[in-house]
Amino acid sequence: MKSEVSKKVVWHCNRPDFLRLQIESYFIMCEDLEELIVVNDGSSEFLRTEISEICQSHKNVRELLAPEN
């Protein structure tokens, strides 16, 4: 029998500190979570880079880079 894959998508609202906490909390609370997708729509190059580094530091986190507005 095939098991279902559990994925979640999150936004960060230009708050890397909140994103870090959110990622850690999701993997603690959701034992069956296989992948967390972070939409990176940082409002500045600095925020985009910082959010990208946070995503890369977790093995089950995938970054989805949103186009610039």
Protein Blocks (a to p, Z undefined) as FASTA:
>chain_A
ZZddddddddekhpaklmmmmmmmmmmmmmmlmbdcdddfbfbfklmmmmmmmmmmpmkb
ccdddddZZ
